[in-house]
């Protein structure tokens, strides 16, 4: 009820009664109890009166169960060495939680820390507050800027020179231990991928004529080349897909039990690096696939890889 109240600028007794299926007297009693715990509620008199929470207020102390504390710490452990942003804040949160725990609870966490190992964990230094996974310094600045606006002016390091792009950021994602920006280049209205570790500067891009996201995606779609790779996936291939797949390789399930799926995408056969990576990934999916359409260049690469592994 405290969370419900704190997330609303105004509420009435009737709303509380309906939300929690309680009587009027119980609702009034609970509200008074919440007030006594320190939540600054202000009552409004009159026919349409109700309550509101004073500005700049925060929830009263939140208490965690033993299992909730374990869930928080296991989440911290599982995300170590992932180069996630706000690492220093994650450290301070963990320290504050540790300070709230009993000695017995702390002993349990120490034991879990010794037993549980996750991908990317250093088994010789399993420290809950490990600082070895610092993200790229521009990542947090980028996130802070995105929260203000997704129209951005970014400066990228492109080897011997710098390049500036006017973009609308669609997604910020991590793939193969690298943080990437998926964005629409506002100059050529094409989708682009930028590496965060090559980002030199990011600023808000003041733009007066703004298109909706739907309009921008429609313009991009008009310029995108047609599909040239179509593959049907069985259950085993879907399981492999879930372990790893490139962002631009979405699948659509073709039955209600998600036992079969179809993948449709465009492959730029002129990009040798992309072609090689995609070939490796298709082999990774295994033999539970049926090829409906595939560029000749990929077929030749697959045959070449298989020939090297299994020479006649």
Secondary structure as UniProt FT lines:
FT   HELIX           2..6
FT   HELIX           13..20
FT   HELIX           24..36
FT   TURN            37..38
FT   STRAND          41..43
FT   TURN            47..48
FT   STRAND          51..53
FT   TURN            55..56
FT   HELIX           66..78
FT   TURN            79..81
FT   HELIX           87..100
FT   HELIX           103..115
FT   TURN            119..120
FT   TURN            123..124
FT   TURN            128..129
FT   HELIX           137..146
FT   TURN            147..148
FT   STRAND          151..157
FT   STRAND          162..175
FT   TURN            176..177
FT   STRAND          178..185
FT   TURN            186..189
FT   STRAND          190..195
FT   HELIX           196..198
FT   STRAND          199..204
FT   HELIX           213..223
FT   STRAND          229..233
FT   HELIX           235..243
FT   TURN            247..248
FT   STRAND          251..253
FT   TURN            256..257
FT   STRAND          261..265
FT   TURN            269..270
FT   HELIX           272..285
FT   STRAND          289..293
FT   HELIX           296..309
//
